[in-house]
Each structure stands twice: as C-alpha cells, then as structure tokens.
Amino acid sequence: MNLSANLKSIQKTFHQSNQLVAVTKNRTPEEIIELLKAGVTIIAENKIQEAASKFPHLPTTETLPHQRHFIGHLQTNKAKEAIRLFDMIQSVDSLHLAQKINKEAQQQNKKMPILIQINIAKDPKKHGFLTEALATILPQIQALSHIKVQGLMTIVPFHDNPEQTRPYFKALKKLADTHHLPEISMGMSHDYQIAIEEGATMVRLGRILFEEKEQSM
C-alpha cells in the first residue's frame, strides 16, 4: 500500500477550493502518521473514545501541522471531551447539542468551529436537521457566543451508482449558498468526485486512501 501515491492520485481530481478530510477510524496511529507525513492536513474520527486513545500517540498539531475533526454522532455528555480533542465538530445535529457545545467551549475558553449536519435525503437512519428547519435553527445557533458556524455537512444514502447522489449534493450546495455558509462537507470514497462537481469544499475519504492499487503491466 502506497498512501502517498494514493493521495497524489486523488488530489489530481481536486480543485483549489477542495480540502481532503482523511477518515482515520479503525486506523492505527502509525497509519495516521504516515498519512500526515504524506501531506494530509485534516484527519477525522467518529468516536470520542477511539480518538482519545489514539491522539496521544500522534505528533502534536504544532510538530506536524494538521487539524482534527469530529464527524460522528456526538452525544451531549461527550461534548466536553470533543471540544478538548478536536478543532472542529462537523456533525452538530440538534440545538440542544449546539447549546451544550457552546457551554463547554466557554468553560474551555475556546470558540468552537462547527458544521451543521443536514439530513438532506430525509433518511430516517441518518441524523441531522431537515432542510426546511435550517432557516429557523441557524440564527439560534449563530447567536451562541462560543460557537462559529462555518457551514453544512451531510451524509447521503449509499447508491451503487454514485450519479444518484448528485441531487442531494446539489441541494446541499444550494442550501449553503442561500444562507451564505462557505464550507460544505459532503462526499465519501465512492461518490466524492460527484460531490466536488457539485460544490463540496470538504470531502471525507477513508477507504480509498488505504486501498491497494492494481498495478498495470
């Protein structure tokens, strides 16, 4: 496995405005360090306990500059730890959670960057606000003193044909533009190219970074 080669291959498809968020769940500290040395600048975890066990074994963000994002469903009782561990929480899916993050961030003397998670496909298996709720909820979250809303995030249903995800990505881009939110986190390993075409500023990639590439003869 050549992480550096995989990374370079993927980044050829990126525009200047795209950021790669490397999803490192179930990966060892050694694998994450290899990613960072290859040039990854944002890593992401979806479980607080796993992140807390791995991060002490990584170079500090000062030693090897990078950001750490939380992308999983965050329980309110884990907000304090999330703020301590992460530079951004991408998955704020309720007003109650936003209020809890704000309270804990104030106590840690930190202004926490967040993305608001949108359930763009109205999928009952996914977390997030419905599209029509954003106009009401956004001003309430933006009014919180120790939170900085930087944009929107979504997790779309999996389709064998990635082209079927395009309407969801297009809808999230339109929603972000309507509310003047600059960051749009959408797209994963199987559909990230469609997400980029539709305006993603962050794509969350895991499997594709680590998979073996077949060598052509």
C-alpha angles and dihedrals in degrees: 000000000000109000093180092054092046091050094050091048092052095045091056087072093051129099121221090261095056123099123197114224108197110214105216102178111140090012123122124243087248091057091047092050089052089053092050092049089050090059108271110147102182126050125183136201130186101201125061095208093052092048092048091054095048106036096070087061094054128085112266118261087250094053095047107013114233142129127239118216130189113219105168134090104287120212113214092238088061095051094097092054092043092056091049094049105036141059094207137016108213098181110063102153105166140037090235091057091048090052091049092049090049092052094048093044090053090054090050091046091239134129103220119216111218143174121216113234114229123197090216095173095045087236110174089211093058132075125229145083120296115248094249092054096060097081090059100038100042098069090048092053094041089055092062108107100218099043128081113199106211101170149299136304133193141180111210128202115272116254126183086223106056090202088076090068093061097091091054093050092045090051093051092049090051091049093050092048092049090057096038094243113155104199122071116180110192140128132057136204097298099043108020095115090059089047091053091050089053096050110275113164092187127034121190110220128178119141096038091058093057104035121112114250118224110241113228115224 
